């Protein structure tokens, strides 16, 4: 979390205004298979934009990676047609508060995996949002019914970024019980406030290189000029359907929502569901309170897309005022912390407080009524420090992190 007392005023970043519209679907449990028609993944124009591969990413791709880009998600030949015009925004199925003074931008992301043979991070193909679609040339993924989720604002403003990151990763290794070269259980690690200079250092970490897929892997994917941003680590054992980053239109601080769609199995069946895991950092400061509901509303659209079976929104929600306590509920989201705003749930104010009240700034929301449950989160990083040059220690972060587990449920019988 940030305050004017730490940085002064925040400059506004300029970006082309591109309207964004999501096709909406009402939350629903697993439908009967015979009731479902063929699902067609949304074209980028449905989000109000067109996107192409970055030239430098194309140059760095192998022939096998290039082959994956010659096809669209339906398996048909990809044609280099002229760009289609962006259609006008369509009415949403849900009423949404108006955006600020510019529109949000949605960008497709690539997940990257380290290849020891080439000593490089290379793009890997995704499996597509259709639950029966498989990656071309991708490795077989074992069925996964549970997903550990860790979210942590690791404080970009304090010094000794690399040492603090190392300590945070070691702490997460302990939480996941994967010491001594043990593979971590299926998990997503959601970091906020990753400093631009520490992102390359994160990609050099041997534990991250061995066991995780990372997105984004370049700071250029954050809003223009940002010194920090969100990064998501996904265990290699998980099947990634697709990744996107949303640059919030209503933001003076360059905040984003980073969505990774994961395919999980329903227990006892071969049926899979696409679960959205959204990593976000909402606007800071009291005067920005009207912006946070708009940003969270944009996050919630990832969970309600056609072909997506709900999911979670986790990160630094900057819940400073009383009005912030209801923004999730007002959007039909459920707070996984069920004890109310009591001290046991506070995540900020004990490690580097600058005169502001202690608060539960970090939260994990989820879309209820779906075929999964989300455990009540536990705090991590409590009291965690690194030793400085002197006897004085330094907090790893001014925030506590949170960890929880999303568990898929057996589909209800259709006989009733």
N, C-alpha and C positions, 0 to 999 in steps of 0.2 A: 504494500500500500504506500501511496506517496502523498505528500502534502506540500503546499506552497512554501512552508518554512524550510523545506529541504531543497527545493529546486527553483523557486521563483515562479514566474508565469510560464505557462505551457504554450509554445507556438502551435498554430494550426498547420496541419499538413494539407497540401493541395493534391487532389486526385480527381480524375474525370468522373463526372456524375453518371452512374450507370444504374438504372432501376433494377431492382431484384424482386422477383416474384417466385414464390414456392408453390408448387402444386400441393394441395393439402389433402390429408386423409384423416378421418376420425380415428382416434385410438380404438383398437379392436383386438380381442384375443385371436388366437390362431384360428383362421377360418377353415371350413371344409375344403379339402383340396379340389374337389370337383366343382366348387363354386367359383374358383379363381380362373379368370382368363389369363392369357399370356401377358406378363408384365413387361412393358417397354421402358427401359431406363430413360429418365428425362434428358432431353437435349439441353445443352448449355443455354440455348435461347429461352428456355422456360425459366431460367434464373435471371433473364434480362441481360445476357452478355454472351460474347463469343470468346473462346480462348484457344490458343495454339501452343504447341510445344516451344519452350525456350530454345533458341538456337544453340546456346552453349550446352544444354542438356542433350540435344540431338547429337552434337559433336562428340559427347562423352559416352554415347551408348554403343554397346556391342551389337553385332549383327543379330544375335538372339533377342536382344532388347528391342532393336528396331523392328523385328518381325512382329512383336506384340503390338506395335503401334500401327501396323498395316491393316488392322481389323477394328471394326467398331465393337461395342459390347454385345451385339447380337450375332457376331461371328461372320458378318458379311464383309465383302471387300470394302476397304476404305477408299474413298475417292476424294481427290483434291479439288473439290468444287469451289466456285466463288463463294466468299463469305455471305451467308444469308443475312438479310436485314434483321435487326433486333425488333421483335414485335412490341406493340405497346403493352404496358402493364395490364394484367388481367385482375379482376376482383378476387380477393382472397376468400376462402371459405370461413375464415375467422376474422372478426373485426380486430384491427390493429391500430395502436396509436400512431399518429403521423410521425414521420421521420423528422430529424432535425433540419438542417439547412442543406444537406446533401444526401445522396443515396449511398447505400452500402455496396461493396464490391465482393463478389464471390469468385474465388480462384481455385482451380483444381490443383491438388498437390500430388507429388510422387513420394511414396515411401522408399527409403534407402536402407540398404543392408551392406555391411562391410564384407568384402571378399578378400580373404587372406592371400589367395593366389596372386592377386593384382595389387594388394595393399591399397585399395581404394574403396570408397563408399559408392555403390552402384545401385541404380534404380532397379526395383523388382516389380514384376507385373502384379496387378491386383485381380481379384476373381470376379469383380462385377457385382452389382447389387442384386442380381437374380440369385435366388438361393440355390438353384440347381446348376449354376454356372461355375466352371472350374478355370483356374489359371492355365493358360497355354504354357507348357514347359515348367509349370510350377511344381513344387514338391508336395507330396501328400500330407495333409494335416489331420492329425488324430482328432476324433470327436472331442469337443470341449463344452462342458455344461456350466462351468463357473468361471467368473472373471474377477480377479483382484484388481481394485482400482486405487491408486495412490495419487493424491493431488497435493502440491506444495508450492507456495510462493517462496522462492529462494533468495529474494532480496538483492536486486541489482545495484543498489546504491551504496552498500557497505564495501569496504576494502577487502582484499585477499579473496577475490572471487574464486580462484582455482582451488585454494585450500578448503574453502567452505563447501564448494561443490563436491570435492573428494569425500569430505566427511558426511555430506548428505547421502551420497551414493552408498558409502559403507553402511550407514544407518539403514537404508532401504534394503540392502543385502541381508542384514540381520532380520529385518521384518519379514522378508520373503523366505528366510531360512535357506539360503542358497550359497552358503560358504563352501569352500573346498571344491570349487569348480562344478558345483551342482547346478543343473538347469533350473531357473526360476519357474514357478508355476505360472499358468497363463495369466498375464497381468498387463495393465496399461499404467504407465507412470506419467502424470501430467504436471509439468513444471510451468510456473509463471515467473515473470521477471528474470528470464535468462539473459544475462548481459551479452551484447553483441560480440564482445571480445572473448567471452568464455564458451560460446557455442563451438568453435573449433576444438577447444580443449575437451569439451564433453565428447566429441567424436573421436578423440584419442584414447579415451578410457577403455581398458582392455575388457572389463566386464560388459560394458555397453556394446563394444564391437562384437563380442562373442555371442551374446544372447538376444540382442534387440534390433528391431527396425526403428528408424528415426524419421520423423517428419515435423517441420521442414528441416532440411540439413544446411540451408543457407539463409542468412539474414535478409537477403533480398526478397524473400517471401513475406516478410513483415511489411507493414505500411512504410512508405518512403521516409527515410531519415530516422527510423526508430532505433534507439540505443538498446532496447530490450524487447522481449516478446515471449510467446508461448511455444513450448516444444513438447511433443508427445513421444514417449518411448513405448513400443509395442513388442511384447515377447514374440520371438520368432515362431513359437508353436501355434500362434493364432493366425486365422485366415482373414486377411484384410480385404474388404470389398472395395472400398474407395476412400479417398481423403480429400477434404476441402478446407480452405481457410477463408473466413469471412472478415473483411475489413469493415468495422462498424462505420456507417455513415454518421450516426449521432455520436461523435467522439472528438474531443479536443486533444486527447492524449494518445491517439493512435492505437486504441485497444482493438482486440480481435477475438474471434471464436474459432477454434481449431477442431474440426470434426473428423474422427476416424470411425468408419463403419466396420464392425467386426461381425463375422458369422459364428454363431453359437448353435449348438444342437439342443433340441428338446430331449430330456432324459427318456430313455427307453424307446426312442424312435430314430429314424434316419433323417427326420425333418430338421431343417435349419431355419434360424431367424436372423435377420440383420439388425444388430443393436448399435445405436449411435452412441459414441463416447465423445462428449464435447468438452474441450478444455478452454476455459475462458477467464478473462480478467476484466471485470466491469469498471466503469469510470470511478475515479476517486473523488473525495471531497464532498462536503455537505452541499455546496451550491450546485453540484452536478446530480443531485438526487433525481430530478425529472428525467435524466438520460438513462439511468440504470434500468428502469422497467422496459424501455424501448430496446435496449441491448439484450436483455434477457428474453424478451419476446422473439427477437431474431434468432437467438440460440434455440428456443423451443421449436422453431420450424424444422430444424434438423431432425427432431424426434418424431415429427408428424408427416414427414415426406412419404409419398407413395412408395411401397416396397420396404419401408423401415418399420421395425416392430418396437418402436419406443427407444428408450435408453436413458442415459444420465447426462446431466450438465454439472460439471464440477470445476471449482477454482475459487479465486478471490472475488467474492461478490461485493466487497466493500460496503457491507450492511452497516452504515453509520447511524442513520436516523430511524425513528420509529416507523416511518413509512416504508422502509426497506424490508420490514419483517413480513409484509404481506405480498410482495411482488411475485413470489413464486406461486402462492396460492391463487392469486388473481389470474394467473395464466394457466391454471389447471395442473400445476406441478406439485409434487409432494416433496417435502423436506425429509431427507433420510434421518436427520437428527430429531428425535421425538420427545426430548425432555424440555423443550422451550428454551428461551434465552436465559439460561442460568450459567453461572461461572464455569461449571464443568464442561460447557461446550465452547467457551471462548477460545479463540485461536490467535488473537493479537493483543498486544499491550503489555506483555510480561517480559519481553526480550527486546529492549530498545525503545520503550515508549517515550514519545516526545511531548507529553502533556495531554494527550487525547485519552478518552476513557477506554478501558478494556472492552473488547467486543468479540462477537462471533462473526468475523468477517468472511471466513472461508466456509463454504457449504457444498453439499452434494444434493442436487435436485434430481428427481426422476419422474417419468411419466407413469402414473398409476393405471391400474386396470389392464395391464398387459400380462403376458405369461412368464413373469419373472418376479423375484422379490429382491430388495436391496437391504443388506444388513445396516444396522445403525453404525455410523462411522466411529473410529477411535482416533485420538490425536497421536501424532508422531512428532519427533523432534523436540520434545519438551525438555528444556534445560540443556540442549545439545550445544557444545562449544568447541572451538578450536583454540589451541594455545598460540598466543601472539609472540612477538619478538621478546617481550618482557614477561613478567609473571602474570600480567593481566590477560585474561582470556577474552575471546570474541564469540558472540553468538553466531551459529551457523546461519540463522535467519531470524528476522523479527517476527515471522509467522510460525505457528505450528502447522504441520501438515495434517492431512486426514487420510485414513485408509478404510476401505470397505470391500464387500464382496457382492457382486450381482450373481444371483443363482437362477438358472432357468428352471421352470416348473413343468411337470408333465402336462401335456395338452389335455383339456377336458374331453371326456367322451362325447361324441356327436350323437350317440344313440338317444339321448334325452331331448 
